[in-house]
Amino acid sequence: MLKGNTYIDAGATATDPKDGDITYKINKTGNVNYNEVGEYKITYSVSNQSGFTVSATRIVTVLNNVTSLEMIEEINTTDKTNEAIFINMKVLGENYAYSYLPTGEKVTDSEFTYEASDNGIYHFWAYDIYGRNIEKTVKVDNIDKKTP
C-alpha cells in the first residue's frame, strides 16, 4: 500500500472440523502505520476447544508514495522544420511497469519514440509496478508547415 492511504484489514476466517466456524475466536495482533514507510506484521491466532492453536501472519508493506522513476527526453531537432519531430523517451528507475503516450497508447518498453507532427504540448506518463507515476511534458514549437 502507499503511504497515506488507509489500511483496510482483510481479516481472517477459521473453521474447525469439530467446532465449526470459530472465526469469532480469532485474536489479531499488530498494527499498520499507514503514515510511515515500512513493513508491518499482522498475526491472526485462533484455538479450538481442544486447545490446538494455529496462527497466520500477513505482511503489509507501506511504500513511499513518490516513485523513483525518471523520464528523460531527447528531441531529434530544435531547428525550424516542416517535418515531424521525433521525441525519444527513456524511463530510468526501479520497478518500471509501463508508460502512456500522448495518444493514450500504452507501451511497456522503457525506451520509446513518439512522432509529433504538430506544434503543441505533449504529455507522457510512466508508472511503476505499484501504480505510482510521473509525468513528463514536452513542448514542440519548431514545426513550420507554411509554404515559403
Backbone as CSV, one residue per row, in Angstrom:
resi,resn,N_x,N_y,N_z,CA_x,CA_y,CA_z,C_x,C_y,C_z
1,MET,0.840,-1.172,0.000,0.000,0.000,0.000,0.882,1.230,0.000
2,LEU,0.339,2.352,-0.430,1.096,3.593,-0.480,0.907,4.398,0.797
3,LYS,1.969,5.056,1.200,1.957,5.899,2.396,0.803,6.895,2.309
4,GLY,0.087,7.039,3.426,-1.016,7.988,3.486,-2.365,7.381,3.163
5,ASN,-2.386,6.220,2.499,-3.648,5.544,2.225,-4.090,4.788,3.472
6,THR,-5.359,4.636,3.648,-5.876,3.929,4.808,-5.790,2.425,4.584
7,TYR,-5.263,1.721,5.574,-5.176,0.260,5.503,-6.509,-0.339,5.916
8,ILE,-7.038,-1.174,5.054,-8.282,-1.885,5.363,-7.913,-3.349,5.550
9,ASP,-8.050,-3.814,6.777,-7.688,-5.181,7.115,-8.650,-6.148,6.433
10,ALA,-8.081,-7.105,5.693,-8.896,-8.096,5.001,-9.454,-9.153,5.957
11,GLY,-8.890,-9.175,7.177,-9.393,-10.116,8.179,-8.985,-11.547,7.903
12,ALA,-9.589,-12.457,8.643,-9.298,-13.881,8.513,-10.532,-14.674,8.929
13,THR,-10.576,-15.906,8.518,-11.649,-16.811,8.924,-11.020,-18.092,9.457
14,ALA,-11.760,-18.806,10.304,-11.261,-20.068,10.850,-12.416,-21.055,10.993
15,THR,-12.153,-22.260,10.537,-13.139,-23.336,10.648,-12.430,-24.574,11.193
16,ASP,-13.061,-25.218,12.146,-12.520,-26.438,12.752,-13.481,-27.579,12.438
17,PRO,-12.975,-28.783,12.118,-13.867,-29.897,11.784,-14.851,-30.248,12.905
18,LYS,-14.422,-30.073,14.132,-15.273,-30.425,15.276,-16.079,-29.227,15.782
19,ASP,-15.417,-28.066,15.874,-16.038,-26.867,16.455,-16.804,-26.023,15.428
20,GLY,-16.592,-26.292,14.161,-17.258,-25.497,13.122,-16.582,-24.137,12.937
21,ASP,-17.389,-23.140,12.658,-16.870,-21.784,12.422,-16.409,-21.178,13.747
22,ILE,-15.089,-20.920,13.841,-14.535,-20.310,15.061,-13.875,-18.962,14.746
23,THR,-14.345,-18.345,13.677,-13.808,-17.044,13.282,-13.910,-16.042,14.431
24,TYR,-14.989,-16.106,15.196,-15.202,-15.152,16.295,-14.133,-15.268,17.382
25,LYS,-13.371,-16.380,17.393,-12.335,-16.595,18.399,-10.954,-16.068,17.969
26,ILE,-10.857,-15.557,16.752,-9.554,-15.109,16.243,-9.073,-13.894,17.023
27,ASN,-7.795,-13.964,17.428,-7.124,-12.821,18.049,-6.159,-12.232,17.032
28,LYS,-6.246,-10.931,16.863,-5.380,-10.227,15.909,-4.387,-9.390,16.693
29,THR,-3.103,-9.492,16.316,-2.079,-8.633,16.916,-1.318,-7.927,15.808
30,GLY,-0.858,-6.727,16.119,-0.098,-5.937,15.153,-0.938,-4.836,14.562
31,ASN,-0.281,-3.793,14.151,-0.939,-2.637,13.534,-0.132,-2.163,12.346
32,VAL,-0.794,-1.426,11.477,-0.138,-0.819,10.322,-0.186,0.690,10.495
33,ASN,0.989,1.310,10.478,1.060,2.775,10.491,1.136,3.219,9.042
34,TYR,0.006,3.566,8.479,-0.039,3.908,7.060,0.604,5.254,6.744
35,ASN,1.065,5.971,7.755,1.783,7.229,7.527,3.291,7.067,7.638
36,GLU,3.746,5.826,7.823,5.175,5.558,7.990,5.595,4.420,7.058
37,VAL,6.606,4.686,6.213,7.108,3.666,5.306,7.714,2.527,6.118
38,GLY,7.405,1.296,5.755,7.976,0.144,6.445,7.187,-1.118,6.183
39,GLU,7.602,-2.177,6.873,6.954,-3.474,6.754,6.307,-3.799,8.092
40,TYR,5.041,-4.166,8.060,4.271,-4.416,9.279,3.697,-5.828,9.242
41,LYS,3.707,-6.492,10.406,3.171,-7.847,10.513,1.869,-7.823,11.299
42,ILE,0.859,-8.454,10.728,-0.426,-8.649,11.390,-0.554,-10.155,11.591
43,THR,-0.713,-10.587,12.827,-0.805,-12.013,13.116,-2.205,-12.341,13.619
44,TYR,-2.756,-13.416,13.075,-4.080,-13.910,13.445,-3.872,-15.277,14.103
45,SER,-4.384,-15.438,15.307,-4.267,-16.709,16.036,-5.642,-17.143,16.513
46,VAL,-5.849,-18.460,16.504,-7.117,-18.994,16.978,-6.873,-20.383,17.568
47,SER,-7.656,-20.712,18.607,-7.573,-22.026,19.248,-8.947,-22.689,19.209
48,ASN,-8.936,-24.008,19.015,-10.199,-24.739,19.068,-10.471,-25.182,20.505
49,GLN,-11.575,-25.892,20.732,-11.946,-26.314,22.090,-10.940,-27.295,22.694
50,SER,-10.177,-27.999,21.859,-9.169,-28.945,22.348,-7.856,-28.248,22.700
51,GLY,-7.769,-26.931,22.434,-6.567,-26.184,22.759,-5.531,-26.127,21.647
52,PHE,-5.863,-26.713,20.486,-4.947,-26.651,19.346,-4.989,-25.232,18.773
53,THR,-3.811,-24.604,18.648,-3.722,-23.214,18.184,-3.001,-23.154,16.846
54,VAL,-3.543,-22.335,15.949,-2.880,-22.051,14.672,-2.777,-20.540,14.522
55,SER,-1.744,-20.146,13.783,-1.522,-18.716,13.529,-1.194,-18.506,12.061
56,ALA,-1.515,-17.341,11.588,-1.150,-16.920,10.233,-0.721,-15.463,10.311
57,THR,0.287,-15.130,9.525,0.804,-13.761,9.539,0.666,-13.136,8.161
58,ARG,0.167,-11.936,8.156,0.060,-11.146,6.928,1.099,-10.018,7.030
59,ILE,1.889,-9.856,5.981,2.870,-8.772,5.953,2.320,-7.663,5.065
60,VAL,2.256,-6.464,5.615,1.770,-5.296,4.886,2.960,-4.352,4.703
61,THR,3.245,-4.013,3.458,4.349,-3.112,3.157,3.792,-1.746,2.785
62,VAL,4.237,-0.719,3.499,3.844,0.657,3.205,4.988,1.289,2.424
63,LEU,4.670,1.735,1.223,5.671,2.319,0.338,5.528,3.825,0.274
64,ASN,6.640,4.473,0.015,6.608,5.911,-0.215,5.723,6.178,-1.419
65,ASN,4.932,7.215,-1.367,4.014,7.481,-2.476,4.670,8.262,-3.610
66,VAL,5.977,8.407,-3.557,6.718,9.059,-4.634,7.545,7.998,-5.342
67,THR,7.430,7.921,-6.638,8.169,6.923,-7.404,9.610,7.361,-7.614
68,SER,10.478,6.386,-7.837,11.880,6.689,-8.123,12.126,6.785,-9.625
69,LEU,11.062,6.708,-10.410,11.223,6.768,-11.858,11.603,8.178,-12.309
70,GLU,12.341,8.224,-13.395,12.730,9.496,-14.011,12.578,9.337,-15.515
71,MET,12.075,10.376,-16.170,11.920,10.336,-17.628,12.856,11.369,-18.252
72,ILE,13.578,10.925,-19.266,14.497,11.809,-19.985,14.049,11.851,-21.438
73,GLU,13.947,13.075,-21.974,13.539,13.188,-23.374,14.675,13.763,-24.203
74,GLU,14.672,13.384,-25.466,15.627,13.915,-26.428,14.841,14.158,-27.711
75,ILE,14.929,15.373,-28.225,14.217,15.724,-29.456,15.222,15.728,-30.596
76,ASN,14.840,15.142,-31.745,15.804,14.975,-32.825,16.269,16.294,-33.446
77,THR,15.499,17.360,-33.304,15.953,18.655,-33.803,15.212,19.780,-33.093
78,THR,15.909,20.887,-32.889,15.269,22.084,-32.348,15.236,23.174,-33.412
79,ASP,15.778,22.848,-34.590,15.735,23.789,-35.710,14.324,23.827,-36.285
80,LYS,13.997,24.945,-36.939,12.704,25.025,-37.622,12.659,23.968,-38.712
81,THR,11.519,23.328,-38.831,11.359,22.263,-39.812,9.902,22.211,-40.262
82,ASN,9.674,21.663,-41.440,8.289,21.453,-41.892,7.949,19.960,-41.826
83,GLU,8.759,19.206,-41.098,8.545,17.768,-40.948,8.248,17.436,-39.486
84,ALA,7.852,16.221,-39.262,7.549,15.768,-37.904,8.819,15.765,-37.046
85,ILE,8.604,15.916,-35.770,9.679,15.866,-34.778,9.599,14.516,-34.074
86,PHE,10.728,13.916,-33.792,10.758,12.648,-33.070,11.245,12.894,-31.648
87,ILE,10.401,12.501,-30.702,10.728,12.651,-29.285,11.120,11.269,-28.766
88,ASN,12.381,11.132,-28.397,12.883,9.873,-27.842,12.793,9.954,-26.327
89,MET,12.102,8.998,-25.722,11.916,8.976,-24.271,12.631,7.773,-23.676
90,LYS,13.208,7.992,-22.504,13.848,6.918,-21.756,13.382,7.026,-20.309
91,VAL,12.898,5.910,-19.768,12.446,5.868,-18.378,13.506,5.140,-17.567
92,LEU,13.993,5.801,-16.520,15.011,5.232,-15.644,14.413,4.984,-14.272
93,GLY,14.926,3.992,-13.560,14.487,3.734,-12.196,14.032,2.310,-12.011
94,GLU,13.877,1.944,-10.743,13.477,0.581,-10.401,11.965,0.395,-10.503
95,ASN,11.570,-0.804,-10.769,10.163,-1.225,-10.766,9.314,-0.574,-11.845
96,TYR,9.925,-0.199,-12.964,9.169,0.367,-14.082,8.181,-0.670,-14.609
97,ALA,6.966,-0.224,-14.919,5.944,-1.136,-15.448,5.538,-0.763,-16.876
98,TYR,5.103,0.482,-17.088,4.611,0.876,-18.406,4.513,2.399,-18.491
99,SER,4.286,2.880,-19.721,4.106,4.313,-19.971,2.888,4.518,-20.854
100,TYR,2.366,5.732,-20.805,1.313,6.142,-21.729,1.838,7.277,-22.588
101,LEU,1.586,7.151,-23.894,1.945,8.188,-24.853,0.845,9.252,-24.874
102,PRO,1.113,10.401,-25.490,0.077,11.436,-25.575,-1.210,10.976,-26.265
103,THR,-1.133,9.957,-27.080,-2.317,9.419,-27.766,-3.133,8.500,-26.870
104,GLY,-2.585,8.151,-25.687,-3.244,7.206,-24.806,-2.758,5.782,-24.992
105,GLU,-1.897,5.568,-25.966,-1.348,4.232,-26.208,-0.419,3.835,-25.064
106,LYS,-0.556,2.587,-24.627,0.265,2.056,-23.536,1.470,1.328,-24.122
107,VAL,2.668,1.617,-23.596,3.889,0.929,-24.021,4.601,0.384,-22.787
108,THR,5.263,-0.748,-22.960,5.960,-1.361,-21.827,7.480,-1.250,-21.934
109,ASP,7.982,-0.845,-23.087,9.426,-0.647,-23.221,9.837,0.599,-22.455
110,SER,11.019,0.562,-21.851,11.490,1.733,-21.097,12.104,2.793,-22.004
111,GLU,12.299,2.460,-23.275,12.753,3.431,-24.265,11.797,3.373,-25.444
112,PHE,11.320,4.545,-25.875,10.380,4.581,-26.988,10.484,5.922,-27.694
113,THR,9.965,5.965,-28.915,9.990,7.180,-29.727,8.564,7.567,-30.075
114,TYR,8.298,8.857,-29.958,6.976,9.385,-30.304,7.142,10.401,-31.424
115,GLU,6.298,10.320,-32.444,6.352,11.244,-33.571,5.325,12.355,-33.378
116,ALA,5.821,13.591,-33.291,4.950,14.758,-33.149,4.908,15.477,-34.493
117,SER,3.724,15.564,-35.070,3.607,16.181,-36.395,3.089,17.616,-36.332
118,ASP,2.751,18.074,-35.125,2.271,19.442,-34.952,2.920,20.067,-33.722
119,ASN,2.970,21.392,-33.712,3.402,22.096,-32.513,2.389,21.842,-31.407
120,GLY,2.865,21.840,-30.180,1.957,21.649,-29.065,2.682,21.140,-27.830
121,ILE,1.892,20.879,-26.822,2.393,20.318,-25.568,2.053,18.831,-25.569
122,TYR,3.050,18.000,-25.348,2.866,16.545,-25.357,3.157,16.009,-23.955
123,HIS,2.202,15.225,-23.436,2.313,14.676,-22.081,2.595,13.175,-22.156
124,PHE,3.589,12.749,-21.377,3.956,11.340,-21.264,3.862,10.954,-19.791
125,TRP,3.385,9.743,-19.499,3.282,9.254,-18.129,4.008,7.927,-18.035
126,ALA,4.762,7.749,-16.938,5.416,6.473,-16.654,4.927,5.980,-15.297
127,TYR,4.660,4.678,-15.203,4.133,4.063,-13.986,5.079,2.974,-13.501
128,ASP,5.178,2.856,-12.177,5.918,1.735,-11.618,4.928,0.618,-11.269
129,ILE,5.447,-0.486,-10.775,4.593,-1.651,-10.513,3.605,-1.413,-9.379
130,TYR,3.790,-0.335,-8.618,2.887,-0.019,-7.512,1.821,0.997,-7.907
131,GLY,1.827,1.415,-9.182,0.834,2.370,-9.656,1.233,3.829,-9.474
132,ARG,2.400,4.066,-8.909,2.869,5.446,-8.758,3.333,5.935,-10.125
133,ASN,3.169,7.215,-10.391,3.521,7.692,-11.727,4.204,9.046,-11.702
134,ILE,4.849,9.329,-12.808,5.421,10.651,-13.053,4.950,11.088,-14.432
135,GLU,4.949,12.393,-14.626,4.547,12.945,-15.917,5.697,13.766,-16.469
136,LYS,5.905,13.672,-17.761,6.896,14.486,-18.457,6.157,15.234,-19.545
137,THR,6.337,16.540,-19.565,5.705,17.386,-20.575,6.775,17.895,-21.527
138,VAL,6.522,17.742,-22.815,7.472,18.180,-23.837,6.759,19.177,-24.736
139,LYS,7.383,20.345,-24.908,6.813,21.386,-25.774,7.517,21.342,-27.123
140,VAL,6.715,21.261,-28.176,7.232,21.306,-29.546,6.703,22.590,-30.176
141,ASP,7.635,23.451,-30.616,7.201,24.718,-31.221,8.040,25.099,-32.437
142,ASN,8.694,24.125,-33.031,9.561,24.435,-34.166,9.104,23.805,-35.483
143,ILE,7.858,23.356,-35.533,7.328,22.823,-36.789,6.650,23.961,-37.533
144,ASP,7.106,24.230,-38.744,6.559,25.312,-39.564,6.082,24.704,-40.874
145,LYS,4.776,24.558,-41.000,4.205,23.913,-42.201,3.808,24.930,-43.261
146,LYS,4.124,26.210,-43.030,3.764,27.235,-44.013,4.697,27.152,-45.219
147,THR,4.118,27.310,-46.405,4.911,27.327,-47.623,5.603,28.679,-47.728
148,PRO,6.921,28.666,-48.015,7.664,29.959,-48.112,7.238,30.783,-49.301
